[in-house]
Amino acid sequence: MKKRIAGIAVIALAGLCLMAQEKGQAKSEPARIAGEWTLSMDTPHGNVEGPLQLKQEGATVTGTMVAEHFGTLPVKGTVDGNKVELGLEIAAADITFKLSGKVDGNAMSGTSEMGGAWKAARK
């Protein structure tokens, strides 16, 4: 009888541990990054800077960036907690600059997949 009770207790504890682990793996509340920013990023063609306008629905981000010599670039991305992933599309060259980084209040920064740094400041 004692072995049966101990077995039930072990199964119950294992179930609780699994439930707690699943909750810990849930995505974080996304940082709010909608609004107007100034973005500066290193590219193979030098530093590119311009206004960045972002809209946000939950973790999904869309918007535009206006960059000299490139025009208006569509932006698509995601936010998970303070982690941000943005893609700036240059349709004429069939290129997407992918930016990964972190949000820290009114600032964002990180690196591009090409190895350059980027940063953005909220207006």
C-alpha positions, 0 to 999 in steps of 0.5 A, a space after each residue: 500500500 505504501 509503494 502504491 501511494 509513493 508511486 501515485 505521489 511521484 506521478 503527480 509530482 512529475 505531472 506538475 513539473 511538466 506543466 511548470 516547464 511548459 509554462 516557462 517555455 511560453 513566449 514573453 509579452 512583446 515589447 511595445 515598439 509601434 511608433 516613430 523611430 530613427 534607424 541607423 544601420 551599417 550595410 555593405 554600402 556604408 551607414 544608412 539612416 532614416 525614419 522608421 514607422 512601425 505598427 504592431 499587432 501583438 508580436 507582429 510588426 509591420 511598417 516602413 523605413 525611408 532611406 536615401 538612395 533606396 526610397 521607402 522600404 517595407 518592414 516586417 518583423 516580430 517581437 518576443 519580450 524584448 527580442 526584436 527581429 526586423 526585415 527591411 526589403 529592397 525589392 529592386 535588388 531582391 534583398 532583405 536586410 534582417 536585423 536582430 536585437 533587443 528593445 530597451 525602452 526608447 531604444 533598440 539595437 543589435 546586429 544584421 545578418 551581414 554582421 553590421 550593427 544597427 540602432 534605433 531611437 524613438 522620436 
